[in-house]
Amino acid sequence: MNEWSFLTSPRWAGYLALVVAFAIACCALGTWQLNRRAEALAEVARIDANYDADPVPVAEALPDPSAFDVDQRWTVVALSGEYLADEEVVVRNRPFGGSSGFEVITPFRLDDGTVFMVDRGWIAQASGGRPSEIAAPPTGHVEIAARLKAGEERIAGRTSTGVELATIDLPELAERVDEPAYTGAYGLLVQSGADAAEPPLAAARPVRDEGPHLSYALQWFVFALLAFIGLGWAANQERRGLLEASGSDRAAKAARVPRRPPRERGDADVEDEILDRR
């Protein structure tokens, strides 16, 4: 009988199905981690390519005011025009340095009449959860630079209250200004020197980190492999157990068979021994 014939039983077919399902789940999770690593590496490449690059005119970077490509994130654009301080708003529940506060969004009318939304930085909460005092933007014609980011979608159940918005919803901001405006992207104001140390505080430089996704992916693939190794080990243990049980059965059967008593020696046997010695 084949030592491994027990593997064809329904019980072991069920074990195999469970292991295959577990391995598929592990491989799916490993692939997901690899995809997340690819996204992180793409973001690192964008930071390296765009964050410290020379400014380009915003009209050149965004020929379509309503469009934005993810590879344009952190691109530095040059803006020339004036702030619309009366249209300034804040976006609540924005984290910074372990605290929650507000992002200050100030519309900026470009020389061509189009409005571009500028995130001037972060301010802390005052008493009662209200925004702290906001320094006014420069007046008159100014030239600034900003790093592009995509606008944010509205969150269901979170609405605007006066000048406090729930997200950086560019279409809503464009409606408030009621002028032609960029709705595909906004810009983080590039600050330097003393301006960077005073609120509104500039956003921190993004971290160039691909994260632990590769190690996590390898762990999931190893788990899938270990599941089959464990199944093989269990099958071998059962095979050995069945062999040992089979050997014990044979020994027990042999013990139960009666032995024939030894035959008594007769005269013929004695004569045969004498002839053999000659």
C-alpha positions in Angstrom: 0.0 0.0 0.0 1.3 3.5 -0.9 2.5 5.3 2.2 1.0 8.6 1.0 -2.4 7.2 0.0 -4.0 8.9 2.9 -3.5 12.3 1.2 -6.4 11.5 -1.2 -8.8 11.5 1.7 -11.4 14.3 2.0 -9.8 15.4 5.3 -6.5 16.1 3.6 -8.2 17.7 0.6 -9.8 20.1 3.0 -6.4 20.9 4.6 -5.0 21.6 1.2 -7.9 23.9 0.3 -7.3 25.9 3.5 -3.6 26.2 2.9 -4.2 27.3 -0.7 -6.7 29.9 0.4 -4.3 31.2 3.1 -1.5 31.4 0.6 -3.6 33.3 -1.9 -4.6 35.8 0.8 -0.9 36.2 1.8 0.2 36.7 -1.8 -2.6 39.3 -2.3 -1.4 41.2 0.8 2.2 41.0 -0.4 1.3 42.4 -3.8 -0.6 45.2 -2.1 2.5 46.1 -0.1 4.6 46.1 -3.3 2.1 48.4 -4.9 2.2 50.7 -1.9 6.0 50.7 -2.2 5.8 51.6 -5.9 3.6 54.6 -4.9 6.0 55.7 -2.2 9.0 55.4 -4.6 7.0 57.5 -7.2 6.4 60.1 -4.5 10.1 60.2 -3.6 10.9 60.7 -7.3 8.4 63.6 -7.5 10.0 65.2 -4.5 13.5 64.9 -6.0 12.4 66.2 -9.3 10.1 69.0 -8.3 10.5 70.3 -4.8 13.7 72.3 -5.2 13.4 73.0 -8.9 13.3 76.6 -10.3 9.9 78.2 -10.5 8.0 78.0 -13.8 5.1 80.3 -14.7 1.8 78.9 -13.4 0.2 79.3 -16.8 2.9 77.1 -18.3 2.7 74.5 -15.6 -1.1 74.4 -15.6 -2.4 75.4 -19.1 -5.8 74.0 -18.2 -6.9 75.6 -14.9 -9.2 72.7 -14.1 -6.6 69.9 -14.7 -3.8 68.5 -12.6 -1.5 65.6 -13.0 -0.1 63.8 -10.0 3.4 64.0 -11.4 3.1 67.8 -11.1 2.9 67.6 -7.3 5.5 69.8 -5.6 6.2 71.7 -8.8 7.3 75.2 -8.0 5.3 77.8 -9.9 5.8 81.6 -10.1 2.8 83.8 -9.3 2.5 87.5 -10.1 -0.5 89.5 -8.9 -2.2 90.5 -5.6 -3.7 88.8 -2.7 -7.5 89.0 -2.2 -7.3 89.3 1.6 -11.1 89.9 1.9 -11.7 86.4 0.5 -9.4 84.6 2.8 -10.7 81.5 4.5 -9.3 78.8 6.9 -9.5 75.0 6.7 -10.1 73.4 10.1 -8.7 70.2 11.7 -5.3 70.4 10.1 -2.4 68.7 11.9 1.0 70.3 12.4 3.7 69.2 14.8 1.3 67.1 16.8 -1.3 69.8 17.2 -4.5 70.6 15.4 -5.1 74.0 13.8 -6.1 75.7 10.6 -4.7 76.1 7.1 -4.9 79.7 5.8 -6.1 79.8 2.2 -5.9 83.2 0.5 -7.0 83.7 -3.1 -4.4 85.3 -5.3 -5.5 87.2 -8.4 -2.9 86.8 -11.2 -2.0 89.5 -13.7 -4.2 87.8 -16.3 -7.2 88.1 -14.0 -7.4 84.4 -13.0 -7.5 83.5 -9.3 -5.1 81.0 -7.8 -5.6 79.6 -4.3 -2.5 80.0 -2.1 -2.1 78.1 1.2 -0.1 80.6 3.2 0.5 78.1 6.1 -0.8 76.8 9.4 -2.0 78.6 12.5 -2.9 77.2 15.9 -6.3 77.1 17.5 -7.2 79.8 20.0 -9.6 79.4 22.9 -12.9 77.8 22.0 -11.4 76.1 19.0 -11.4 79.2 16.9 -8.5 80.3 14.7 -5.7 82.3 16.3 -4.9 85.7 15.0 -3.9 85.7 11.3 -1.2 87.9 10.0 -2.5 89.8 6.9 -0.9 89.0 3.5 1.2 91.6 1.7 -0.8 94.3 0.0 -0.4 95.5 -3.5 1.3 93.8 -6.4 3.7 91.0 -5.3 5.6 88.1 -6.8 5.6 84.8 -5.0 6.2 81.1 -5.5 4.2 78.1 -4.5 4.4 74.4 -4.7 1.5 72.6 -6.4 -0.8 70.2 -4.7 -4.1 68.7 -5.9 -7.4 70.1 -4.5 -9.3 68.0 -1.9 -12.8 66.5 -2.2 -15.7 67.4 0.0 -16.4 65.1 2.9 -19.9 64.0 3.4 -21.5 65.5 6.5 -18.8 68.1 6.9 -19.9 71.6 5.7 -18.4 75.0 5.7 -19.2 77.5 8.5 -18.6 81.1 7.6 -14.9 81.4 6.6 -14.1 77.9 8.0 -14.0 75.1 5.5 -13.8 71.4 6.1 -11.4 70.7 3.1 -9.5 72.6 0.5 -12.4 72.3 -1.9 -11.2 74.4 -4.9 -14.6 74.5 -6.7 -16.2 75.9 -3.5 -13.4 78.4 -3.2 -13.9 79.5 -6.8 -17.6 80.0 -6.1 -16.8 82.2 -3.2 -14.5 84.4 -5.2 -16.9 84.4 -8.2 -14.1 84.9 -10.6 -12.3 82.6 -13.1 -10.1 80.4 -10.9 -7.8 77.4 -10.9 -9.8 74.4 -9.7 -7.3 71.6 -10.4 -4.6 72.6 -8.0 -3.6 75.1 -5.4 -0.2 76.1 -4.1 1.8 75.9 -0.8 3.5 79.2 -0.4 7.2 79.0 -0.6 8.6 80.9 2.5 12.2 81.6 3.5 14.1 83.4 6.2 12.1 85.1 9.0 8.8 84.6 7.2 9.1 80.9 7.6 9.3 81.2 11.4 6.2 83.3 11.8 2.6 82.1 11.5 1.1 81.1 9.3 3.8 78.4 9.5 5.0 76.9 6.3 4.4 73.2 5.7 7.2 70.9 6.6 9.3 69.4 3.8 7.9 66.0 2.7 9.9 63.0 3.9 11.7 61.0 1.3 10.8 57.6 2.7 9.6 54.5 0.9 8.4 53.0 4.1 8.7 49.3 5.3 6.5 48.0 2.4 9.1 45.8 0.9 9.9 44.0 4.1 6.2 43.6 4.8 5.6 42.1 1.3 8.5 39.6 1.8 7.0 38.6 5.1 3.6 37.9 3.5 5.2 35.8 0.7 7.2 33.9 3.4 4.0 33.2 5.3 2.5 31.7 2.1 5.5 29.4 1.7 5.6 28.4 5.3 1.9 27.3 5.0 2.9 24.7 2.4 6.0 23.7 4.4 3.8 23.2 7.5 1.3 21.1 5.5 4.1 18.9 4.2 5.5 18.5 7.7 2.1 17.5 9.0 1.6 15.0 6.2 5.0 13.4 6.9 4.2 13.2 10.6 0.9 11.4 9.8 2.7 9.0 7.4 5.2 8.1 10.1 2.5 7.6 12.6 0.6 5.3 10.2 3.8 3.3 9.5 4.5 2.9 13.2 0.9 1.8 13.8 1.1 -0.7 10.9 4.4 -2.1 12.3 2.8 -2.6 15.8 -0.1 -4.4 14.3 2.1 -6.8 12.4 4.1 -7.5 15.6 0.9 -8.1 17.6 -0.4 -10.5 15.0 2.9 -12.4 15.0 2.8 -12.7 18.7 -0.6 -14.2 18.6 0.5 -17.1 16.1 1.3 -20.3 18.2 4.8 -21.7 17.8 5.3 -25.4 16.9 7.1 -27.3 19.6 10.6 -28.5 18.7 10.7 -32.1 17.3 12.2 -34.8 19.5 15.4 -36.4 18.2 15.1 -39.9 17.1 17.6 -42.8 16.2 17.6 -41.6 12.6 18.9 -38.1 13.7 21.7 -39.7 15.7 22.8 -41.9 12.8 22.8 -38.9 10.5 25.1 -37.0 12.8 27.6 -40.0 13.0 27.6 -40.2 9.2 28.2 -36.4 8.9 31.3 -36.6 11.2 32.9 -39.3 9.0 
